[in-house]
Amino acid sequence: MIDADGYRHNVGIIIVNKEGKLFWGKRIRQESWQFPQGGIKEKETPQQAVFRELKEEVGLSPVDIRIIGRTKNWLSYDLPKYCIRKNTNPICVGQKQIWFLLGLVSEEEEINLNYHHKPEFDGWAWVDYWHAEDNVIDFKKEVYRSALIELEEHLKKFWLPSLAKI
């Protein structure tokens, strides 16, 4: 779904394990890494989109996770000119995202990158909380930073209260 300003409505997904590490996915056949994310379909809520995208991209079901928090407002980024597909209608100029922080309650063996017939990732790793801010593609850095800042308090309060810092 693309709004009147040209932004595709999207959800971002940050999965944290019991040790406070975050799921970091390697895009299929690329050397770029990112958090799972995906578009919100017509008449779908952001939470419904999270559960669908979580299953499609990582193979996890709602029973495998706990929602820890979400961003209050949309966070957006513009696509670089070379990424804008001029032959689409409407033209998408960027992404407008609601970010969710999910705690993994199942074992990591439940992660299945090949669940969907068109996998998005071909590798993954657990990384430190702030790893993504420095290692995501440049045009997404500010959105990642904003999401991590906003969601950090949820993590400390509800998932890992014994950690003084991450």
C-alpha positions as a Markdown table, in Angstrom:
| # | Residue | x | y | z |
|---|---|---|---|---|
| 1 | Met | 0.0 | 0.0 | 0.0 |
| 2 | Ile | 1.5 | 3.3 | -1.1 |
| 3 | Asp | 0.1 | 6.5 | 0.3 |
| 4 | Ala | -0.5 | 9.9 | -1.5 |
| 5 | Asp | 3.0 | 11.0 | -0.7 |
| 6 | Gly | 4.6 | 8.0 | -2.3 |
| 7 | Tyr | 5.5 | 6.1 | 0.8 |
| 8 | Arg | 4.9 | 2.3 | 1.1 |
| 9 | His | 3.4 | 1.4 | 4.4 |
| 10 | Asn | 5.6 | -1.2 | 6.1 |
| 11 | Val | 6.5 | -2.9 | 9.3 |
| 12 | Gly | 10.0 | -3.4 | 10.7 |
| 13 | Ile | 10.8 | -6.3 | 12.9 |
| 14 | Ile | 13.5 | -6.5 | 15.6 |
| 15 | Ile | 13.7 | -10.0 | 17.2 |
| 16 | Val | 15.7 | -10.2 | 20.5 |
| 17 | Asn | 16.8 | -13.5 | 22.1 |
| 18 | Lys | 17.0 | -14.3 | 25.8 |
| 19 | Glu | 20.6 | -13.0 | 25.8 |
| 20 | Gly | 19.7 | -9.6 | 24.5 |
| 21 | Lys | 21.1 | -10.2 | 21.0 |
| 22 | Leu | 19.2 | -9.2 | 17.9 |
| 23 | Phe | 18.3 | -11.2 | 14.8 |
| 24 | Trp | 20.3 | -9.8 | 11.8 |
| 25 | Gly | 19.4 | -11.2 | 8.4 |
| 26 | Lys | 21.6 | -11.4 | 5.3 |
| 27 | Arg | 19.6 | -10.5 | 2.1 |
| 28 | Ile | 19.5 | -13.4 | -0.3 |
| 29 | Arg | 22.4 | -13.5 | -2.8 |
| 30 | Gln | 23.7 | -10.1 | -1.5 |
| 31 | Glu | 26.2 | -8.9 | 1.0 |
| 32 | Ser | 23.7 | -6.5 | 2.7 |
| 33 | Trp | 22.2 | -7.2 | 6.1 |
| 34 | Gln | 19.1 | -5.9 | 7.7 |
| 35 | Phe | 16.2 | -6.6 | 10.1 |
| 36 | Pro | 13.1 | -8.3 | 8.6 |
| 37 | Gln | 10.6 | -5.9 | 7.2 |
| 38 | Gly | 7.7 | -5.9 | 4.8 |
| 39 | Gly | 4.7 | -4.1 | 3.4 |
| 40 | Ile | 1.3 | -3.8 | 5.0 |
| 41 | Lys | -1.5 | -5.1 | 2.8 |
| 42 | Glu | -4.8 | -3.3 | 2.2 |
| 43 | Lys | -7.1 | -3.8 | 5.2 |
| 44 | Glu | -4.2 | -5.3 | 7.3 |
| 45 | Thr | -3.2 | -3.9 | 10.6 |
| 46 | Pro | 0.5 | -3.4 | 11.4 |
| 47 | Gln | 0.4 | -6.2 | 13.9 |
| 48 | Gln | -1.2 | -8.6 | 11.4 |
| 49 | Ala | 1.5 | -7.6 | 8.9 |
| 50 | Val | 4.2 | -8.4 | 11.5 |
| 51 | Phe | 2.9 | -11.9 | 12.1 |
| 52 | Arg | 2.6 | -12.5 | 8.3 |
| 53 | Glu | 6.1 | -11.1 | 7.5 |
| 54 | Leu | 7.6 | -12.9 | 10.5 |
| 55 | Lys | 6.3 | -16.2 | 9.2 |
| 56 | Glu | 7.3 | -15.5 | 5.6 |
| 57 | Glu | 10.8 | -14.2 | 6.2 |
| 58 | Val | 11.9 | -16.0 | 9.4 |
| 59 | Gly | 9.5 | -18.9 | 9.7 |
| 60 | Leu | 8.3 | -17.9 | 13.2 |
| 61 | Ser | 4.7 | -18.0 | 14.4 |
| 62 | Pro | 3.0 | -15.8 | 17.0 |
| 63 | Val | 3.5 | -18.6 | 19.6 |
| 64 | Asp | 7.3 | -18.3 | 19.0 |
| 65 | Ile | 7.5 | -14.6 | 20.1 |
| 66 | Arg | 6.3 | -12.1 | 22.6 |
| 67 | Ile | 5.5 | -8.5 | 21.5 |
| 68 | Ile | 7.6 | -6.3 | 23.7 |
| 69 | Gly | 7.0 | -2.9 | 22.2 |
| 70 | Arg | 6.3 | -0.9 | 19.0 |
| 71 | Thr | 7.1 | 2.6 | 17.8 |
| 72 | Lys | 4.3 | 5.1 | 18.6 |
| 73 | Asn | 4.6 | 6.8 | 15.2 |
| 74 | Trp | 5.6 | 6.1 | 11.7 |
| 75 | Leu | 9.3 | 6.3 | 10.9 |
| 76 | Ser | 10.2 | 6.9 | 7.2 |
| 77 | Tyr | 13.1 | 7.0 | 4.9 |
| 78 | Asp | 13.5 | 8.0 | 1.3 |
| 79 | Leu | 14.8 | 5.6 | -1.3 |
| 80 | Pro | 17.9 | 6.7 | -3.2 |
| 81 | Lys | 17.1 | 7.7 | -6.8 |
| 82 | Tyr | 18.7 | 4.5 | -8.2 |
| 83 | Cys | 16.2 | 2.4 | -6.2 |
| 84 | Ile | 13.0 | 4.2 | -7.4 |
| 85 | Arg | 11.1 | 2.2 | -10.0 |
| 86 | Lys | 9.8 | 4.9 | -12.4 |
| 87 | Asn | 7.6 | 2.4 | -14.3 |
| 88 | Thr | 5.3 | 1.8 | -11.3 |
| 89 | Asn | 2.0 | 3.5 | -10.5 |
| 90 | Pro | 2.0 | 5.0 | -8.0 |
| 91 | Ile | 5.7 | 5.6 | -7.7 |
| 92 | Cys | 7.2 | 4.6 | -4.4 |
| 93 | Val | 9.7 | 7.1 | -3.1 |
| 94 | Gly | 10.3 | 5.5 | 0.3 |
| 95 | Gln | 9.1 | 3.5 | 3.2 |
| 96 | Lys | 6.9 | 4.5 | 6.1 |
| 97 | Gln | 7.3 | 2.0 | 8.9 |
| 98 | Ile | 5.9 | 1.0 | 12.3 |
| 99 | Trp | 8.6 | -1.0 | 14.2 |
| 100 | Phe | 8.0 | -3.9 | 16.5 |
| 101 | Leu | 10.3 | -5.3 | 19.1 |
| 102 | Leu | 9.7 | -9.1 | 19.5 |
| 103 | Gly | 11.1 | -11.4 | 22.2 |
| 104 | Leu | 11.9 | -14.9 | 21.0 |
| 105 | Val | 10.4 | -17.3 | 23.5 |
| 106 | Ser | 10.9 | -20.5 | 21.4 |
| 107 | Glu | 14.3 | -22.0 | 20.7 |
| 108 | Glu | 16.3 | -20.5 | 17.8 |
| 109 | Glu | 15.9 | -23.8 | 15.9 |
| 110 | Glu | 12.4 | -22.6 | 15.0 |
| 111 | Ile | 13.9 | -20.0 | 12.7 |
| 112 | Asn | 13.5 | -21.2 | 9.2 |
| 113 | Leu | 14.6 | -18.8 | 6.4 |
| 114 | Asn | 13.3 | -21.2 | 3.7 |
| 115 | Tyr | 9.7 | -21.3 | 5.0 |
| 116 | His | 8.4 | -19.1 | 2.1 |
| 117 | His | 8.7 | -20.1 | -1.5 |
| 118 | Lys | 10.7 | -16.9 | -2.2 |
| 119 | Pro | 13.1 | -16.5 | 0.8 |
| 120 | Glu | 14.4 | -13.0 | 1.6 |
| 121 | Phe | 17.4 | -14.1 | 3.6 |
| 122 | Asp | 20.1 | -16.7 | 3.1 |
| 123 | Gly | 21.9 | -16.2 | 6.4 |
| 124 | Trp | 21.5 | -14.7 | 9.8 |
| 125 | Ala | 23.3 | -14.0 | 13.1 |
| 126 | Trp | 22.7 | -12.7 | 16.6 |
| 127 | Val | 24.3 | -9.3 | 17.0 |
| 128 | Asp | 24.6 | -6.7 | 19.7 |
| 129 | Tyr | 21.8 | -4.2 | 20.1 |
| 130 | Trp | 23.5 | -1.2 | 18.4 |
| 131 | His | 25.2 | -3.3 | 15.6 |
| 132 | Ala | 22.5 | -2.5 | 13.1 |
| 133 | Glu | 22.9 | 1.2 | 13.3 |
| 134 | Asp | 26.4 | 1.1 | 12.0 |
| 135 | Asn | 26.0 | -1.8 | 9.6 |
| 136 | Val | 22.7 | -1.2 | 7.7 |
| 137 | Ile | 22.7 | 0.4 | 4.3 |
| 138 | Asp | 23.2 | 4.2 | 4.5 |
| 139 | Phe | 19.7 | 5.4 | 3.6 |
| 140 | Lys | 18.1 | 3.3 | 6.4 |
| 141 | Lys | 20.5 | 4.3 | 9.2 |
| 142 | Glu | 18.4 | 7.1 | 10.7 |
| 143 | Val | 15.2 | 5.0 | 10.8 |
| 144 | Tyr | 17.1 | 2.1 | 12.4 |
| 145 | Arg | 18.7 | 4.5 | 14.9 |
| 146 | Ser | 15.3 | 6.1 | 15.8 |
| 147 | Ala | 13.6 | 2.7 | 16.1 |
| 148 | Leu | 16.4 | 1.3 | 18.4 |
| 149 | Ile | 16.3 | 4.4 | 20.6 |
| 150 | Glu | 12.6 | 4.3 | 21.0 |
| 151 | Leu | 12.4 | 0.5 | 21.6 |
| 152 | Glu | 15.4 | 0.3 | 24.0 |
| 153 | Glu | 13.3 | 1.2 | 27.0 |
| 154 | His | 10.8 | -1.5 | 26.3 |
| 155 | Leu | 13.6 | -4.0 | 26.1 |
| 156 | Lys | 15.2 | -3.0 | 29.4 |
| 157 | Lys | 11.8 | -2.8 | 31.2 |
| 158 | Phe | 10.0 | -5.9 | 29.9 |
| 159 | Trp | 12.5 | -8.4 | 28.6 |
| 160 | Leu | 15.9 | -8.0 | 30.2 |
| 161 | Pro | 15.4 | -6.1 | 33.5 |
| 162 | Ser | 18.6 | -7.5 | 35.0 |
| 163 | Leu | 20.8 | -5.8 | 32.3 |
| 164 | Ala | 22.0 | -2.4 | 33.4 |
| 165 | Lys | 23.1 | -1.6 | 29.8 |
| 166 | Ile | 23.0 | -3.3 | 26.5 |
